[in-house]
Amino acid sequence: MRFHRLLSPILVLLLFFLFFTSSSEVTKPTKLVDSICKKTWNYTFCVNTLYSDARVGNPDADSYLLAYVSFGLAYTNATTTSSQIPVLLKNANTKKDVSLQHALRQCKLYYKKAVSAIEEAYNDLNSETYSYLISLTKVASDSASNCESSFNGTVKPYPLTERNNGLKGLCEICVVVSKLFT
């Protein structure tokens, strides 16, 4: 079964809620979540992101579960963003904004690469080899950064900044979790 079919629609809604609402404090994180999130650029984002999946609140949640949750959230972000790009592109075509059209076409390619990398990382996680988790996660993160850079020279605010930053933050969590397996 393909990875995207494993994701619950509720997870998509939780991710949407996470990115478009202000952060709220989560009850005291477990030691594992705390140690992971302390290694990220935004502790609160990390804790709120991981706890957006109720399974993480279970005291028995281990590094494997956190890996599946973090990669699942990254995948959801990447696929959702990827599906938004054609809508943005259609709107840019209507406005005849050539530079924005070009940037969005570039982002479409970058997000295709990001989705593919996260799917491959998920397969690596499933096979319990863990060999390429970090490098594949960096491919996805770089894809978000490259997408963002594509908008240089277009009118601000860039339409995917929040999504790009979200994917980079999620990928950072994935990298920290992946290091638990090396």
C-alpha positions in Angstrom: 0.0 0.0 0.0 1.4 3.4 -0.9 2.4 5.7 2.0 -0.1 8.4 1.2 -3.0 6.1 1.6 -1.8 5.3 5.2 -2.3 8.9 6.2 -5.5 9.8 8.0 -7.5 12.8 6.8 -7.5 13.8 10.4 -3.7 14.1 10.3 -4.0 16.5 7.3 -6.5 18.6 9.3 -4.2 18.6 12.4 -1.3 19.7 10.2 -3.3 22.5 8.7 -4.4 23.6 12.2 -0.8 23.5 13.4 0.5 25.7 10.7 -2.3 28.3 10.7 -2.9 28.8 14.4 -0.7 30.3 17.1 1.3 27.9 19.2 -0.1 26.8 22.4 1.7 25.1 25.2 1.5 21.3 25.2 1.6 19.4 28.5 5.0 18.5 29.6 6.7 16.5 26.8 8.2 13.1 27.4 12.0 12.9 27.9 12.4 11.6 24.3 10.4 14.3 22.7 12.1 16.9 24.9 15.6 15.6 23.9 14.7 15.6 20.2 13.1 19.1 20.3 15.9 20.7 22.2 18.1 19.9 19.1 15.9 21.8 16.7 15.8 25.5 15.9 12.3 25.9 17.3 11.5 23.9 20.4 7.8 24.9 20.6 7.2 24.1 16.9 8.8 20.7 17.4 6.8 19.8 20.5 3.5 21.1 19.0 4.2 19.3 15.7 5.0 15.9 17.3 2.0 16.2 19.7 -0.3 17.0 16.9 -0.4 13.2 16.6 -2.2 11.8 19.7 0.0 8.7 19.7 3.0 10.7 20.7 1.3 11.5 24.0 1.5 7.9 25.0 4.3 7.4 27.6 5.4 4.3 25.6 6.0 6.3 22.4 9.4 5.4 21.2 11.9 6.6 18.5 10.2 4.4 15.9 6.8 6.0 16.4 8.4 9.5 16.4 10.1 8.7 13.2 6.9 7.6 11.5 5.0 10.6 12.9 7.7 13.1 11.8 8.1 11.6 8.3 4.4 11.3 8.0 3.9 15.0 8.8 6.7 16.0 6.4 5.1 13.9 3.7 1.7 15.5 4.3 3.2 19.0 4.1 5.0 18.2 0.9 2.1 16.6 -0.9 -0.4 19.2 0.3 2.0 22.0 -0.9 2.5 20.1 -4.2 -1.2 20.0 -4.8 -1.6 23.7 -4.1 1.0 24.8 -6.7 -1.2 24.1 -9.8 -3.9 26.3 -8.2 -1.4 29.1 -7.6 0.0 28.7 -11.1 -3.4 29.0 -12.6 -4.0 32.2 -10.7 -0.5 33.5 -11.8 -1.4 32.7 -15.4 -4.6 34.7 -15.1 -2.6 37.7 -13.8 0.0 37.2 -16.5 2.8 37.3 -13.9 5.6 35.7 -15.8 8.2 35.7 -13.0 5.7 34.2 -10.6 4.7 31.5 -13.1 8.4 30.6 -13.6 8.9 30.4 -9.8 5.9 28.2 -9.3 6.9 25.9 -12.1 10.3 25.5 -10.4 8.6 24.9 -7.1 6.4 22.2 -8.7 9.6 20.4 -9.7 11.2 20.9 -6.3 8.2 19.6 -4.5 8.0 16.6 -6.8 11.6 15.9 -5.7 10.7 16.5 -2.0 7.7 14.1 -2.1 9.8 11.4 -3.8 12.6 11.8 -1.3 10.3 11.5 1.7 8.6 8.5 0.2 12.0 6.9 -0.3 12.9 7.8 3.3 9.7 6.2 4.5 10.6 3.0 2.6 14.1 3.1 4.3 12.4 3.4 7.6 10.0 0.5 6.8 12.9 -1.7 5.7 14.8 -0.9 9.0 18.0 -0.1 7.2 17.9 3.6 8.1 20.9 4.2 5.8 19.6 7.1 3.8 17.1 8.8 6.2 19.2 11.8 6.8 20.4 12.4 3.2 16.8 11.9 1.9 15.4 14.3 4.4 18.0 16.9 3.4 16.9 16.5 -0.2 13.4 17.4 0.9 14.6 20.3 3.0 16.8 21.6 0.2 13.8 21.4 -2.2 11.8 23.7 0.1 14.7 26.1 0.3 15.2 26.0 -3.5 11.5 26.6 -4.0 11.7 29.7 -1.7 14.7 31.0 -3.6 12.8 30.7 -6.9 10.6 33.6 -5.8 13.5 36.0 -5.6 12.6 38.9 -7.9 8.9 38.4 -7.6 6.4 40.4 -5.6 6.4 39.7 -1.9 4.9 38.1 0.1 5.9 34.8 -1.6 3.0 32.5 -1.8 4.7 29.4 -0.4 7.0 30.8 2.3 4.9 29.4 5.2 4.7 26.0 3.6 8.4 26.0 2.7 9.4 27.0 6.2 7.1 24.3 7.6 8.7 21.6 5.5 12.2 22.7 6.5 11.1 22.6 10.2 9.6 19.2 9.8 12.7 17.9 8.0 14.8 19.2 10.8 12.8 17.1 13.2 13.1 14.1 10.9 16.9 14.5 10.8 17.2 14.7 14.6 14.9 11.6 15.0 16.9 9.8 12.2 20.1 10.3 14.2 18.6 8.1 16.9 19.0 5.2 14.5 22.7 5.7 13.6 
